[in-house]
Amino acid sequence: MMKEDIESPKDIELMVHSFYDQIKKDDLLGPIFNGIIQDRWPQHLEKMCRFWQTVLLGQHTYQGSPFRPHAQLPLKAFHFQRWVHLFNHSIDQLFCGQKTEEAKWRANKMAEMFLMKIEYFQSTKVKTII
């Protein structure tokens, strides 16, 4: 089967659902995500679809602060490395092309930024998120 690039909201939905199906089952990340999200997976997946539609397709369907829900989590570099690995693996199974590479680049940059911010908040014990 010839893989195509991410081009539509349907592609975003497939990308997001496939990725989080792997997250849910992952030994390291599954317990964290499942423990926090619990029975709100449909809402979370819908929000993540809107986020990626905004980022990759320029369809401004997401509003919010993506970092805020992660700010107080006890996450370390290895958590983010696993997240990026699963994201890249999942997306590479489905798609190929410029938007696919952009999605992987953006996910990696987001993981780097989130980790730096979390480490900052953990080291300074700052409680207020701006």
Stockholm file with secondary structure:
# STOCKHOLM 1.0

chainA/1-130         MMKEDIESPKDIELMVHSFYDQIKKDDLLGPIFNGIIQDRWPQHLEKMCRFWQTVLLGQHTYQGSPFRPHAQLPLKAFHFQRWVHLFNHSIDQLFCGQKTEEAKWRANKMAEMFLMKIEYFQSTKVKTII
#=GR chainA/1-130 SS CCCBCCCSHHHHHHHHHHHHHHHHHCTTTHHHHHHHHTTCHHHHHHHHHHHHIIIIICCCCCCSCSSGGGTTSCCCHHHHHHHHHHHHHHHHHHBCSHHHHHHHHHHHHHHHHHHHHHHHHHHHTCCCCC
#=GC SS_cons         CCCBCCCSHHHHHHHHHHHHHHHHHCTTTHHHHHHHHTTCHHHHHHHHHHHHIIIIICCCCCCSCSSGGGTTSCCCHHHHHHHHHHHHHHHHHHBCSHHHHHHHHHHHHHHHHHHHHHHHHHHHTCCCCC
//
